[in-house]
Amino acid sequence: MKKILIIEDPKSCVFCPVFDGEIGKCKEGGIIEDNENPTKCPLHDLPARKHRDTRDEIKMAIDYGWNSCLAALEGKDMIDKLIESLDKAIDTAERILAGKDVQ
């Protein structure tokens, strides 16, 4: 079974929860060079949000679900998600009214 831990990005390895306190070493086996991320850093960024210009309702629903999941992981509340969705809808409507092709 796998688990996920959501934390703010540490400013450097010294502030990372997997840093073992020894200079140049990480608990996960990464090698720290010049206080940068180790070569095998166990921390990964969240995946990017999906924003496709499309009228395909299935693709729009998939993007909405994907982005809603990311928003929940980031701790955004429903108001932020609603504003984001409305901004996207307004942008798409403006493109349609301007005669630009929206696929």
ROKEDREN-72864 format. One record per atom (N, C-alpha, C, O): residue number from 1; residue in one letter; atom name; x, y, z. Coordinates in steps of 0.02 Angstrom, whole numbers, plus 50000, padded with zeros to 5 digits. Atoms other than C-alpha are relative to their C-alpha. Last residue first. Layout:
ROKEDREN-72864
   seq   type   atom       x       y       z
   NUM      a     CA       X       Y       Z
...
//
This chain:
ROKEDREN-72864
   seq   type   atom       x       y       z
   103      q      N   50009   50072   50012
   103      q     CA   49402   51132   48505
   103      q      C   49997   49961   50064
   103      q      O   49990   49900   50063
   102      v      N   49990   50033   49936
   102      v     CA   49374   51319   48520
   102      v      C   49985   49926   49989
   102      v      O   49929   49907   49974
   101      d      N   50018   50071   49999
   101      d     CA   49396   51409   48355
   101      d      C   50017   49972   50069
   101      d      O   50074   49976   50092
   100      k      N   49941   50043   49999
   100      k     CA   49400   51597   48379
   100      k      C   49978   49928   50007
   100      k      O   49929   49913   50042
    99      g      N   49994   50039   50061
    99      g     CA   49245   51692   48325
    99      g      C   50062   49956   49997
    99      g      O   50078   49929   49944
    98      a      N   49951   49967   50044
    98      a     CA   49262   51828   48457
    98      a      C   50010   49961   49935
    98      a      O   50047   49983   49891
    97      l      N   50030   49938   50025
    97      l     CA   49102   51764   48537
    97      l      C   50045   50038   49953
    97      l      O   50022   50072   49907
    96      i      N   50054   50019   50047
    96      i     CA   49177   51589   48552
    96      i      C   49969   50063   49969
    96      i      O   49958   50065   49909
    95      r      N   49968   50027   50061
    95      r     CA   49338   51656   48628
    95      r      C   49948   49981   49948
    95      r      O   49957   49993   49888
    94      e      N   49972   49943   50037
    94      e     CA   49238   51763   48751
    94      e      C   50034   49977   49936
    94      e      O   50030   50012   49885
    93      a      N   50055   49964   50031
    93      a     CA   49136   51610   48802
    93      a      C   50025   50060   49959
    93      a      O   50001   50072   49904
    92      t      N   50024   50041   50056
    92      t     CA   49295   51509   48833
    92      t      C   49943   50036   49963
    92      t      O   49942   50036   49901
    91      d      N   49948   49998   50051
    91      d     CA   49370   51647   48942
    91      d      C   49977   49961   49937
    91      d      O   49986   49985   49881
    90      i      N   50003   49933   50031
    90      i     CA   49207   51664   49038
    90      i      C   50050   50006   49944
    90      i      O   50035   50034   49891
    89      a      N   50060   49998   50041
    89      a     CA   49201   51476   49069
    89      a      C   49993   50067   49965
    89      a      O   49973   50070   49906
    88      k      N   49989   50042   50059
    88      k     CA   49381   51474   49129
    88      k      C   49940   50003   49954
    88      k      O   49948   50008   49893
    87      d      N   49951   49966   50042
    87      d     CA   49351   51619   49248
    87      d      C   50013   49962   49935
    87      d      O   50017   49992   49882
    86      l      N   50035   49945   50033
    86      l     CA   49194   51533   49312
    86      l      C   50047   50040   49955
    86      l      O   50028   50059   49899
    85      s      N   50042   50028   50052
    85      s     CA   49290   51373   49348
    85      s      C   49963   50055   49962
    85      s      O   49957   50051   49901
    84      e      N   49956   50025   50053
    84      e     CA   49426   51467   49443
    84      e      C   49959   49972   49942
    84      e      O   49975   49985   49884
    83      i      N   49973   49941   50035
    83      i     CA   49297   51564   49543
    83      i      C   50044   49978   49942
    83      i      O   50040   50006   49887
    82      l      N   50055   49970   50039
    82      l     CA   49207   51402   49587
    82      l      C   50024   50060   49960
    82      l      O   50007   50066   49901
    81      k      N   50012   50044   50057
    81      k     CA   49369   51316   49640
    81      k      C   49945   50029   49955
    81      k      O   49950   50026   49894
    80      d      N   49944   49993   50046
    80      d     CA   49416   51463   49751
    80      d      C   49990   49958   49938
    80      d      O   50004   49981   49882
    79      i      N   50005   49934   50031
    79      i     CA   49243   51463   49829
    79      i      C   50056   50010   49949
    79      i      O   50044   50034   49894
    78      m      N   50046   50002   50057
    78      m     CA   49249   51274   49859
    78      m      C   49994   50068   49965
    78      m      O   49984   50070   49904
    77      d      N   50071   50012   49983
    77      d     CA   49401   51283   49971
    77      d      C   49957   50007   49937
    77      d      O   49982   50024   49883
    76      k      N   50043   49945   50023
    76      k     CA   49581   51260   49919
    76      k      C   49928   49984   50018
    76      k      O   49907   49926   50017
    75      g      N   50036   49968   49945
    75      g     CA   49678   51139   50029
    75      g      C   49957   50058   49978
    75      g      O   49935   50097   50021
    74      e      N   49968   49936   49983
    74      e     CA   49808   51096   49898
    74      e      C   49965   50036   50057
    74      e      O   49991   50085   50084
    73      l      N   49934   50015   49973
    73      l     CA   49751   50914   49896
    73      l      C   50036   50063   50022
    73      l      O   50073   50063   50071
    72      a      N   50010   50030   49934
    72      a     CA   49570   50971   49875
    72      a      C   50067   49984   50033
    72      a      O   50076   49995   50093
    71      a      N   50020   49945   49954
    71      a     CA   49620   51088   49733
    71      a      C   49990   49973   50070
    71      a      O   50008   50006   50119
    70      l      N   49940   49961   49983
    70      l     CA   49714   50944   49649
    70      l      C   49983   50056   50049
    70      l      O   50022   50070   50095
    69      c      N   49958   50043   49957
    69      c     CA   49559   50834   49658
    69      c      C   50063   50038   50021
    69      c      O   50081   50036   50080
    68      s      N   50032   50001   49934
    68      s     CA   49451   50974   49590
    68      s      C   50040   49959   50049
    68      s      O   50047   49977   50107
    67      n      N   49985   49937   49967
    67      n     CA   49573   51000   49446
    67      n      C   49969   50004   50070
    67      n      O   49998   50034   50115
    66      w      N   49928   49998   49988
    66      w     CA   49564   50817   49394
    66      w      C   50018   50062   50041
    66      w      O   50052   50058   50092
    65      g      N   49986   50048   49947
    65      g     CA   49374   50813   49411
    65      g      C   50073   50000   50020
    65      g      O   50089   49999   50080
    64      y      N   50029   49974   49938
    64      y     CA   49354   50973   49310
    64      y      C   50015   49954   50058
    64      y      O   50033   49977   50113
    63      d      N   49958   49945   49976
    63      d     CA   49476   50912   49177
    63      d      C   49973   50027   50066
    63      d      O   50012   50041   50112
    62      i      N   49937   50030   49977
    62      i     CA   49381   50747   49161
    62      i      C   50045   50054   50028
    62      i      O   50074   50045   50082
    61      a      N   50015   50032   49936
    61      a     CA   49214   50840   49151
    61      a      C   50063   49967   50029
    61      a      O   50075   49970   50090
    60      m      N   50009   49947   49950
    60      m     CA   49281   50956   49015
    60      m      C   49988   49970   50069
    60      m      O   50014   49996   50119
    59      k      N   49934   49973   49984
    59      k     CA   49347   50806   48918
    59      k      C   49995   50055   50052
    59      k      O   50038   50060   50097
    58      i      N   49964   50052   49964
    58      i     CA   49176   50723   48928
    58      i      C   50069   50025   50020
    58      i      O   50090   50015   50078
    57      e      N   50022   50002   49931
    57      e     CA   49085   50883   48881
    57      e      C   50036   49947   50042
    57      e      O   50048   49957   50101
    56      d      N   50013   50070   49985
    56      d     CA   49186   50907   48722
    56      d      C   49984   49995   50075
    56      d      O   50027   50005   50118
    55      r      N   50072   50002   49988
    55      r     CA   49174   51095   48690
    55      r      C   49978   49929   50017
    55      r      O   49919   49917   50030
    54      t      N   50040   50051   50034
    54      t     CA   49360   51112   48707
    54      t      C   49927   50010   50015
    54      t      O   49908   50040   50066
    53      d      N   50053   49963   50034
    53      d     CA   49498   51232   48757
    53      d      C   49960   49950   49959
    53      d      O   49982   49929   49905
    52      r      N   50005   50009   50072
    52      r     CA   49595   51118   48873
    52      r      C   49944   50043   49973
    52      r      O   49890   50047   50004
    51      h      N   50042   49947   50028
    51      h     CA   49649   51170   49046
    51      h      C   50000   49993   49925
    51      h      O   50044   50019   49890
    50      k      N   50018   50009   50070
    50      k     CA   49720   51026   49149
    50      k      C   49953   50056   49979
    50      k      O   49902   50068   50010
    49      r      N   50072   49997   50014
    49      r     CA   49808   51067   49312
    49      r      C   49989   49992   49925
    49      r      O   50033   50008   49885
    48      a      N   50030   49937   50025
    48      a     CA   49988   51015   49330
    48      a      C   49925   49993   49991
    48      a      O   49899   49938   49980
    47      p      N   50006   49994   50073
    47      p     CA   50045   50868   49437
    47      p      C   49965   50065   49980
    47      p      O   49931   50096   50021
    46      l      N   50065   50025   50022
    46      l     CA   50091   50898   49619
    46      l      C   49997   50007   49924
    46      l      O   50029   50051   49896
    45      d      N   50052   49950   50008
    45      d     CA   50277   50925   49643
    45      d      C   49934   49965   49982
    45      d      O   49934   49911   49954
    44      h      N   50020   49987   50069
    44      h     CA   50382   50779   49704
    44      h      C   49946   50054   49999
    44      h      O   49904   50057   50044
    43      l      N   50056   49953   50006
    43      l     CA   50479   50753   49865
    43      l      C   49986   50014   49926
    43      l      O   50032   50024   49887
    42      p      N   50064   50036   49996
    42      p     CA   50585   50595   49875
    42      p      C   49939   50045   49993
    42      p      O   49884   50021   49985
    41      c      N   50047   49970   49952
    41      c     CA   50739   50688   49811
    41      c      C   49934   49963   50000
    41      c      O   49905   49952   49947
    40      k      N   50057   50046   49997
    40      k     CA   50859   50571   49722
    40      k      C   49949   50027   50051
    40      k      O   49930   49991   50098
    39      t      N   50007   50033   50065
    39      t     CA   50993   50694   49665
    39      t      C   49942   49952   49998
    39      t      O   49914   49940   49944
    38      p      N   49956   50057   50010
    38      p     CA   50965   50801   49819
    38      p      C   49987   49967   49933
    38      p      O   49935   49978   49901
    37      n      N   50036   50063   49991
    37      n     CA   50880   50969   49802
    37      n      C   50048   49942   49988
    37      n      O   50091   49946   49944
    36      e      N   50052   50008   50050
    36      e     CA   51003   51113   49820
    36      e      C   49962   49936   50015
    36      e      O   49976   49901   50064
    35      n      N   50065   49987   49969
    35      n     CA   51102   51156   49976
    35      n      C   49943   49998   49949
    35      n      O   49890   50028   49961
    34      d      N   50011   49928   49995
    34      d     CA   51262   51164   49872
    34      d      C   49930   50018   50025
    34      d      O   49899   50066   50002
    33      e      N   49945   49960   50025
    33      e     CA   51253   50979   49830
    33      e      C   49981   50073   50003
    33      e      O   49930   50094   49975
    32      i      N   50015   49929   50001
    32      i     CA   51143   50860   49929
    32      i      C   50063   50037   49977
    32      i      O   50117   50029   50005
    31      i      N   49938   49964   49984
    31      i     CA   51160   50676   49886
    31      i      C   49986   50074   49991
    31      i      O   49964   50096   49938
    30      g      N   49980   49947   50046
    30      g     CA   50999   50578   49894
    30      g      C   50064   50033   50023
    30      g      O   50080   50033   50082
    29      g      N   49942   50019   50040
    29      g     CA   50989   50417   49993
    29      g      C   50023   50052   49949
    29      g      O   50070   50040   49912
    28      e      N   50020   50040   50058
    28      e     CA   50812   50437   50059
    28      e      C   50058   49983   49954
    28      e      O   50048   49955   49900
    27      k      N   50022   50065   49977
    27      k     CA   50869   50495   50231
    27      k      C   49981   49954   49942
    27      k      O   49984   49893   49949
    26      c      N   50072   50000   49995
    26      c     CA   50965   50636   50145
    26      c      C   49979   49931   50023
    26      c      O   50011   49882   50003
    25      k      N   50038   50062   50004
    25      k     CA   51150   50668   50158
    25      k      C   49926   50011   50012
    25      k      O   49905   50057   50047
    24      g      N   49997   50035   50064
    24      g     CA   51270   50809   50117
    24      g      C   49960   49936   49995
    24      g      O   49968   49899   49946
    23      i      N   49985   49959   50059
    23      i     CA   51299   50870   50293
    23      i      C   50005   49955   49938
    23      i      O   50041   49905   49937
    22      e      N   49930   50004   50020
    22      e     CA   51218   50753   50418
    22      e      C   50011   50041   49936
    22      e      O   49969   50040   49891
    21      g      N   49958   49959   49958
    21      g     CA   51053   50809   50491
    21      g      C   50073   49998   49984
    21      g      O   50111   50042   50006
    20      d      N   49978   50036   49941
    20      d     CA   50949   50667   50420
    20      d      C   50047   50039   50045
    20      d      O   50071   50012   50096
    19      f      N   49928   49984   49991
    19      f     CA   50847   50771   50298
    19      f      C   50023   49968   50065
    19      f      O   49990   49975   50116
    18      v      N   49961   50060   50011
    18      v     CA   50680   50681   50270
    18      v      C   50075   50013   50003
    18      v      O   50115   49967   49991
    17      p      N   50011   50051   49949
    17      p     CA   50573   50817   50351
    17      p      C   50040   49936   49989
    17      p      O   50046   49895   50035
    16      c      N   50039   50056   50025
    16      c     CA   50653   50951   50241
    16      c      C   49991   49947   50055
    16      c      O   50038   49934   50092
    15      f      N   50067   49995   49972
    15      f     CA   50712   51113   50322
    15      f      C   49954   49943   49980
    15      f      O   49895   49942   49998
    14      v      N   49993   49995   49928
    14      v     CA   50897   51077   50293
    14      v      C   49932   50002   50034
    14      v      O   49924   49978   50090
    13      c      N   49998   50068   49972
    13      c     CA   50856   51020   50116
    13      c      C   50004   50002   50077
    13      c      O   49978   49956   50109
    12      s      N   49938   50035   50015
    12      s     CA   50808   51197   50069
    12      s      C   49998   49932   50034
    12      s      O   49952   49918   50073
    11      k      N   49956   49951   50033
    11      k     CA   50657   51312   50065
    11      k      C   50067   49969   49982
    11      k      O   50099   49991   49934
    10      p      N   49950   49971   49955
    10      p     CA   50545   51163   50104
    10      p      C   50047   50047   49961
    10      p      O   50062   50034   49903
     9      d      N   49933   50011   50026
     9      d     CA   50398   51143   49984
     9      d      C   50051   50031   50047
     9      d      O   50049   50091   50059
     8      e      N   49975   49942   50037
     8      e     CA   50240   51143   50089
     8      e      C   50071   49985   49978
     8      e      O   50108   49949   50012
     7      i      N   49966   49950   49958
     7      i     CA   50184   50970   50139
     7      i      C   50019   50059   49956
     7      i      O   50021   50053   49894
     6      i      N   50000   49934   50033
     6      i     CA   50062   50841   50070
     6      i      C   50032   50049   50049
     6      i      O   50007   50059   50104
     5      l      N   49995   49949   49949
     5      l     CA   50101   50662   50124
     5      l      C   50006   50067   49964
     5      l      O   50051   50076   49923
     4      i      N   49977   49935   50024
     4      i     CA   50047   50519   50014
     4      i      C   50000   50049   50058
     4      i      O   49955   50047   50100
     3      k      N   50030   49943   49966
     3      k     CA   50029   50335   50053
     3      k      C   50029   50064   49972
     3      k      O   50081   50063   49939
     2      k      N   49962   49937   50002
     2      k     CA   50062   50175   49959
     2      k      C   49961   50054   50036
     2      k      O   49899   50051   50041
     1      m      N   50042   49941   50000
     1      m     CA   50000   50000   50000
     1      m      C   50044   50062   50000
     1      m      O   50095   50065   50034
//
